[in-house]
Amino acid sequence: MQVHKNHRLLGCQWTPSEHYDSRPKGSAIELVVVHCISLPEGQFGTGFPEQLFTGTLAIEADDSFGDLEGIEVAPHLFIDRGGNVTQLVSFDKRAWHAGVSTWRKRDNCNDYSIGVELEGSATTGYEKEQYRCLKEVLSALFLAYDRLSLDSVVGHNEISPDRKTDPGRYFDWTKVYSR
């Protein structure tokens, strides 16, 4: 994998979201935030996360979706359980994925981060293919953006500890750091 000059990852599905805006002037990409999502919670392969990210989720499709009405959220990338990658927002744009957040005493992590959403749950494990793919994605990002490194890859729980638990205790960080 590699990042093209248009700030898109080559070799993945492009499904554009409208849930982004421009990064503030002078903002450099310095952080990668790992998230997880399943809709309904704990169910995989439903297609509902992608629909949420593109603003096409039918709220009436499941009783648990009621609090998602009007939500505008999207990561830059979504990695499903099989390790397939969908890009929703170009990396040079500010995707709306982190919400209220702070990293190294800097607020508004969306301004300077890339959001990677894994299909999963904070209460279940992840698939081998997801780890493989995430490592490939990170390698491509590190080559494309010189301020990124393993030291700048965090879980959503680390930048929003009072609100978020993802990617969860079953996410194996050693699989991200291993060669």
PyMOL commands that set and color helices and strands:
alter all, ss='L'
color gray80, all
select helices_A, chain A and resi 48-53+59-61+63-68+109-112+128-144+150-152+156-159+173-177
alter helices_A, ss='H'
color red, helices_A
select strands_A, chain A and resi 13-14+20-22+31-37+77-79+85-87+93-95+102-103+106-107+113-119+153-155
alter strands_A, ss='S'
color yellow, strands_A
deselect
rebuild
show_as cartoon
